[in-house]
């Protein structure tokens, strides 16, 4: 089955890379500081363990590790990289963008910029990369999702600390003989932006006495209901946009928010039994913009998917934002 071509030059994914921090954090450790039990956390989220970055490990450090692996996997010379796109919501520096440092450490002077679409960020970045390659703006684009969520989550907040973790995933996008990245179906609902948001602004932290370090807060039940109602529609719309059917897929890779959400969305899509549903969240936790590429990397490592398979990516999160596309795996 071919993905419908929309432009003269085609683009696709050429390489994938992943970086998972070394420190493994169990539910028992998280339970000890959130007032929950390990059993409750697993029952509620499906997560058994997650990874935390070291104190001196940054969003950039993790991104560079993942990007180098993706570039090597693609067999591309770093000097030929025309753009670096970093999707992240946890960068602590307003300016310059972290992507410029990543590009420098990769060995390219191509365009470099950050984007923040939270957990949908990687799918946004992939859409932009595909457009850049098809339009001739860049021959090769490195797209990275990297988040150190432990920097922006209250470790004692049971609504967030039980879910979030750290990590980075990257993909190289470049020319392909056939279309490898389908049209993106994306959008936002800013009227619900407070469902996942920081507890205070940086100005309040600076100017208002008693304001503590702003951390991300989430209205979990409301987000869950929104995701299971709306995201199946977005995913199926992406299939339609690519001219594909659920039966054409080898894998469904949604944002790794929590296992209950993933399985409910997949069930409501009525996917055929042969379609592998990514469940990387069980051992990696919710890594925000990194979750989709990390989940794809695990599927490849396990042999659950092979080169040429079609996969459906679906990202969604704070904003609220969402994005989905059908891709052909390298």
LOPAKE-821099 format. One record per residue (C-alpha): residue in one letter; x, y negated, z. Coordinates in steps of 0.2 Angstrom, whole numbers, plus 5000, padded with zeros to 4 digits. Layout:
BEGIN
+-----+------+------+------+
: res :    x :    y :    z :
+-----+------+------+------+
:   A :    X :    Y :    Z :
...
+-----+------+------+------+
END
This chain:
BEGIN
+-----+------+------+------+
: res :    x :    y :    z :
+-----+------+------+------+
:   X : 5000 : 5000 : 5000 :
:   X : 5007 : 4983 : 4995 :
:   X : 5005 : 4967 : 5005 :
:   X : 4997 : 4954 : 4993 :
:   X : 5010 : 4942 : 4986 :
:   X : 5006 : 4924 : 4987 :
:   X : 5022 : 4916 : 4980 :
:   X : 5035 : 4919 : 4967 :
:   X : 5050 : 4924 : 4979 :
:   X : 5046 : 4937 : 4992 :
:   X : 5053 : 4937 : 5010 :
:   X : 5055 : 4951 : 5023 :
:   X : 5063 : 4957 : 5039 :
:   X : 5081 : 4963 : 5036 :
:   X : 5087 : 4966 : 5054 :
:   X : 5081 : 4968 : 5072 :
:   X : 5091 : 4965 : 5088 :
:   X : 5086 : 4966 : 5106 :
:   X : 5094 : 4961 : 5123 :
:   X : 5087 : 4968 : 5139 :
:   X : 5096 : 4961 : 5155 :
:   X : 5104 : 4974 : 5166 :
:   X : 5095 : 4972 : 5182 :
:   X : 5080 : 4984 : 5184 :
:   X : 5066 : 4977 : 5196 :
:   X : 5054 : 4990 : 5203 :
:   X : 5036 : 4987 : 5208 :
:   X : 5041 : 4990 : 5226 :
:   X : 5053 : 4975 : 5225 :
:   X : 5040 : 4964 : 5218 :
:   X : 5027 : 4970 : 5230 :
:   X : 5037 : 4966 : 5245 :
:   X : 5036 : 4947 : 5241 :
:   X : 5019 : 4946 : 5233 :
:   X : 5008 : 4954 : 5246 :
:   X : 5003 : 4968 : 5235 :
:   X : 5007 : 4987 : 5234 :
:   X : 5018 : 4995 : 5221 :
:   X : 5003 : 5006 : 5217 :
:   X : 4991 : 4991 : 5215 :
:   X : 5003 : 4983 : 5203 :
:   X : 5005 : 4998 : 5192 :
:   X : 4986 : 5001 : 5192 :
:   X : 4982 : 4983 : 5188 :
:   X : 4996 : 4980 : 5175 :
:   X : 5002 : 4996 : 5169 :
:   X : 5020 : 4990 : 5172 :
:   X : 5032 : 5002 : 5181 :
:   X : 5048 : 4991 : 5180 :
:   X : 5054 : 4975 : 5172 :
:   X : 5071 : 4967 : 5169 :
:   X : 5078 : 4951 : 5177 :
:   X : 5093 : 4941 : 5170 :
:   X : 5107 : 4937 : 5181 :
:   X : 5108 : 4920 : 5190 :
:   X : 5121 : 4913 : 5178 :
:   X : 5113 : 4921 : 5162 :
:   X : 5103 : 4909 : 5152 :
:   X : 5090 : 4909 : 5138 :
:   X : 5104 : 4905 : 5126 :
:   X : 5115 : 4919 : 5132 :
:   X : 5101 : 4932 : 5130 :
:   X : 5096 : 4924 : 5113 :
:   X : 5114 : 4925 : 5106 :
:   X : 5116 : 4944 : 5111 :
:   X : 5099 : 4948 : 5102 :
:   X : 5103 : 4938 : 5087 :
:   X : 5121 : 4945 : 5085 :
:   X : 5113 : 4962 : 5085 :
:   X : 5100 : 4957 : 5072 :
:   X : 5113 : 4949 : 5061 :
:   X : 5124 : 4965 : 5061 :
:   X : 5108 : 4976 : 5058 :
:   X : 5104 : 4965 : 5043 :
:   X : 5122 : 4966 : 5036 :
:   X : 5122 : 4947 : 5034 :
:   X : 5137 : 4936 : 5035 :
:   X : 5134 : 4922 : 5049 :
:   X : 5140 : 4908 : 5037 :
:   X : 5125 : 4913 : 5026 :
:   X : 5112 : 4910 : 5039 :
:   X : 5102 : 4894 : 5033 :
:   X : 5092 : 4892 : 5049 :
:   X : 5090 : 4897 : 5067 :
:   X : 5073 : 4897 : 5075 :
:   X : 5071 : 4899 : 5094 :
:   X : 5054 : 4903 : 5101 :
:   X : 5054 : 4900 : 5120 :
:   X : 5044 : 4892 : 5134 :
:   X : 5057 : 4893 : 5148 :
:   X : 5071 : 4882 : 5142 :
:   X : 5076 : 4870 : 5155 :
:   X : 5085 : 4857 : 5144 :
:   X : 5074 : 4844 : 5135 :
:   X : 5088 : 4839 : 5123 :
:   X : 5097 : 4845 : 5113 :
:   X : 5087 : 4860 : 5108 :
:   X : 5094 : 4877 : 5113 :
:   X : 5094 : 4883 : 5095 :
:   X : 5108 : 4872 : 5090 :
:   X : 5120 : 4880 : 5103 :
:   X : 5114 : 4897 : 5097 :
:   X : 5118 : 4893 : 5079 :
:   X : 5135 : 4887 : 5084 :
:   X : 5139 : 4903 : 5094 :
:   X : 5133 : 4913 : 5079 :
:   X : 5145 : 4904 : 5067 :
:   X : 5132 : 4894 : 5057 :
:   X : 5129 : 4876 : 5054 :
:   X : 5112 : 4879 : 5046 :
:   X : 5096 : 4871 : 5052 :
:   X : 5092 : 4875 : 5070 :
:   X : 5077 : 4870 : 5081 :
:   X : 5066 : 4876 : 5095 :
:   X : 5047 : 4879 : 5095 :
:   X : 5036 : 4882 : 5110 :
:   X : 5020 : 4892 : 5107 :
:   X : 5022 : 4902 : 5123 :
:   X : 5019 : 4921 : 5120 :
:   X : 5014 : 4918 : 5102 :
:   X : 5030 : 4909 : 5098 :
:   X : 5039 : 4923 : 5090 :
:   X : 5024 : 4926 : 5077 :
:   X : 5024 : 4907 : 5074 :
:   X : 5043 : 4908 : 5071 :
:   X : 5042 : 4923 : 5059 :
:   X : 5029 : 4914 : 5049 :
:   X : 5040 : 4898 : 5047 :
:   X : 5055 : 4909 : 5043 :
:   X : 5045 : 4918 : 5029 :
:   X : 5040 : 4901 : 5022 :
:   X : 5057 : 4894 : 5022 :
:   X : 5064 : 4909 : 5013 :
:   X : 5050 : 4909 : 5000 :
:   X : 5052 : 4891 : 4997 :
:   X : 5071 : 4892 : 4995 :
:   X : 5074 : 4881 : 5010 :
:   X : 5085 : 4895 : 5018 :
:   X : 5092 : 4911 : 5011 :
:   X : 5093 : 4919 : 5028 :
:   X : 5084 : 4914 : 5044 :
:   X : 5087 : 4921 : 5062 :
:   X : 5071 : 4921 : 5072 :
:   X : 5073 : 4923 : 5091 :
:   X : 5061 : 4925 : 5105 :
:   X : 5070 : 4922 : 5122 :
:   X : 5063 : 4919 : 5139 :
:   X : 5070 : 4919 : 5156 :
:   X : 5053 : 4919 : 5165 :
:   X : 5060 : 4921 : 5182 :
:   X : 5066 : 4903 : 5181 :
:   X : 5048 : 4896 : 5179 :
:   X : 5038 : 4909 : 5189 :
:   X : 5035 : 4908 : 5208 :
:   X : 5042 : 4925 : 5214 :
:   X : 5029 : 4925 : 5227 :
:   X : 5014 : 4922 : 5216 :
:   X : 5004 : 4938 : 5213 :
:   X : 4996 : 4932 : 5198 :
:   X : 5012 : 4929 : 5188 :
:   X : 5027 : 4937 : 5197 :
:   X : 5020 : 4955 : 5195 :
:   X : 5020 : 4953 : 5176 :
:   X : 5034 : 4942 : 5170 :
:   X : 5052 : 4946 : 5166 :
:   X : 5067 : 4941 : 5156 :
:   X : 5074 : 4946 : 5139 :
:   X : 5077 : 4942 : 5121 :
:   X : 5073 : 4949 : 5104 :
:   X : 5078 : 4943 : 5086 :
:   X : 5075 : 4947 : 5068 :
:   X : 5083 : 4941 : 5052 :
:   X : 5072 : 4936 : 5038 :
:   X : 5078 : 4935 : 5020 :
:   X : 5074 : 4939 : 5002 :
:   X : 5066 : 4956 : 4998 :
:   X : 5060 : 4964 : 4982 :
:   X : 5042 : 4966 : 4989 :
:   X : 5033 : 4955 : 5001 :
:   X : 5038 : 4960 : 5018 :
:   X : 5029 : 4947 : 5029 :
:   X : 5010 : 4945 : 5026 :
:   X : 5000 : 4928 : 5028 :
:   X : 4999 : 4922 : 5046 :
:   X : 4983 : 4920 : 5055 :
:   X : 4986 : 4908 : 5069 :
:   X : 4977 : 4895 : 5079 :
:   X : 4975 : 4886 : 5096 :
:   X : 4962 : 4882 : 5109 :
:   X : 4968 : 4867 : 5119 :
:   X : 4952 : 4866 : 5128 :
:   X : 4958 : 4881 : 5138 :
:   X : 4976 : 4875 : 5141 :
:   X : 4974 : 4875 : 5160 :
:   X : 4972 : 4894 : 5160 :
:   X : 4991 : 4896 : 5158 :
:   X : 5000 : 4880 : 5163 :
:   X : 5013 : 4873 : 5175 :
:   X : 5008 : 4868 : 5192 :
:   X : 5015 : 4850 : 5190 :
:   X : 5024 : 4839 : 5177 :
:   X : 5042 : 4835 : 5178 :
:   X : 5037 : 4817 : 5181 :
:   X : 5028 : 4823 : 5197 :
:   X : 5042 : 4833 : 5203 :
:   X : 5054 : 4818 : 5201 :
:   X : 5042 : 4804 : 5207 :
:   X : 5029 : 4812 : 5220 :
:   X : 5036 : 4816 : 5237 :
:   X : 5032 : 4834 : 5242 :
:   X : 5031 : 4840 : 5224 :
:   X : 5039 : 4857 : 5223 :
:   X : 5048 : 4864 : 5208 :
:   X : 5034 : 4866 : 5195 :
:   X : 5030 : 4885 : 5191 :
:   X : 5019 : 4893 : 5178 :
:   X : 5002 : 4898 : 5185 :
:   X : 4989 : 4909 : 5176 :
:   X : 4971 : 4912 : 5178 :
:   X : 4973 : 4931 : 5175 :
:   X : 4954 : 4937 : 5174 :
:   X : 4949 : 4922 : 5162 :
:   X : 4964 : 4925 : 5151 :
:   X : 4961 : 4944 : 5151 :
:   X : 4943 : 4941 : 5145 :
:   X : 4948 : 4929 : 5132 :
:   X : 4961 : 4940 : 5125 :
:   X : 4950 : 4956 : 5124 :
:   X : 4936 : 4946 : 5116 :
:   X : 4946 : 4936 : 5103 :
:   X : 4962 : 4944 : 5099 :
:   X : 4954 : 4959 : 5090 :
:   X : 4946 : 4947 : 5078 :
:   X : 4963 : 4938 : 5075 :
:   X : 4972 : 4955 : 5072 :
:   X : 4959 : 4961 : 5060 :
:   X : 4959 : 4945 : 5051 :
:   X : 4978 : 4946 : 5048 :
:   X : 4975 : 4964 : 5040 :
:   X : 4962 : 4956 : 5028 :
:   X : 4974 : 4942 : 5024 :
:   X : 4987 : 4954 : 5019 :
:   X : 4975 : 4965 : 5009 :
:   X : 4978 : 4980 : 5020 :
:   X : 4967 : 4991 : 5031 :
:   X : 4970 : 4998 : 5048 :
:   X : 4974 : 5015 : 5040 :
:   X : 4989 : 5008 : 5031 :
:   X : 4997 : 5004 : 5047 :
:   X : 5011 : 5014 : 5056 :
:   X : 5011 : 5003 : 5071 :
:   X : 5002 : 4989 : 5081 :
:   X : 5013 : 4978 : 5091 :
:   X : 5004 : 4966 : 5101 :
:   X : 5011 : 4954 : 5114 :
:   X : 5016 : 4964 : 5129 :
:   X : 5005 : 4955 : 5142 :
:   X : 4999 : 4970 : 5152 :
:   X : 4995 : 4988 : 5147 :
:   X : 4976 : 4986 : 5151 :
:   X : 4975 : 4972 : 5139 :
:   X : 4985 : 4980 : 5126 :
:   X : 4975 : 4996 : 5126 :
:   X : 4958 : 4987 : 5127 :
:   X : 4962 : 4976 : 5112 :
:   X : 4968 : 4992 : 5102 :
:   X : 4952 : 5001 : 5107 :
:   X : 4941 : 4987 : 5101 :
:   X : 4950 : 4987 : 5084 :
:   X : 4946 : 5005 : 5082 :
:   X : 4963 : 5009 : 5075 :
:   X : 4966 : 5026 : 5068 :
:   X : 4974 : 5039 : 5079 :
:   X : 4990 : 5039 : 5069 :
:   X : 4994 : 5021 : 5072 :
:   X : 5007 : 5019 : 5086 :
:   X : 5002 : 5006 : 5099 :
:   X : 5018 : 4997 : 5107 :
:   X : 5018 : 4999 : 5126 :
:   X : 5035 : 4992 : 5129 :
:   X : 5027 : 4982 : 5144 :
:   X : 5028 : 4998 : 5155 :
:   X : 5047 : 4997 : 5156 :
:   X : 5051 : 4979 : 5151 :
:   X : 5037 : 4968 : 5159 :
:   X : 5030 : 4953 : 5150 :
:   X : 5044 : 4943 : 5142 :
:   X : 5033 : 4930 : 5134 :
:   X : 5040 : 4925 : 5116 :
:   X : 5053 : 4940 : 5117 :
:   X : 5039 : 4953 : 5119 :
:   X : 5035 : 4957 : 5101 :
:   X : 5053 : 4959 : 5095 :
:   X : 5058 : 4969 : 5110 :
:   X : 5043 : 4981 : 5108 :
:   X : 5048 : 4983 : 5089 :
:   X : 5066 : 4987 : 5094 :
:   X : 5060 : 5000 : 5106 :
:   X : 5049 : 5008 : 5093 :
:   X : 5063 : 5009 : 5081 :
:   X : 5075 : 5016 : 5094 :
:   X : 5063 : 5030 : 5099 :
:   X : 5060 : 5035 : 5081 :
:   X : 5041 : 5031 : 5082 :
:   X : 5043 : 5020 : 5066 :
:   X : 5054 : 5021 : 5051 :
:   X : 5061 : 5009 : 5038 :
:   X : 5047 : 5004 : 5026 :
:   X : 5032 : 5006 : 5038 :
:   X : 5019 : 4993 : 5040 :
:   X : 5016 : 4985 : 5057 :
:   X : 5004 : 4972 : 5063 :
:   X : 5011 : 4959 : 5075 :
:   X : 5000 : 4950 : 5087 :
:   X : 5006 : 4936 : 5098 :
:   X : 4995 : 4926 : 5110 :
:   X : 4997 : 4915 : 5126 :
:   X : 4998 : 4898 : 5134 :
:   X : 4990 : 4884 : 5124 :
:   X : 4980 : 4894 : 5121 :
:   X : 4989 : 4900 : 5105 :
:   X : 4989 : 4915 : 5094 :
:   X : 4997 : 4921 : 5078 :
:   X : 4996 : 4938 : 5069 :
:   X : 5004 : 4945 : 5053 :
:   X : 5007 : 4962 : 5044 :
:   X : 5025 : 4965 : 5041 :
:   X : 5036 : 4979 : 5033 :
:   X : 5049 : 4985 : 5045 :
:   X : 5067 : 4986 : 5039 :
+-----+------+------+------+
END
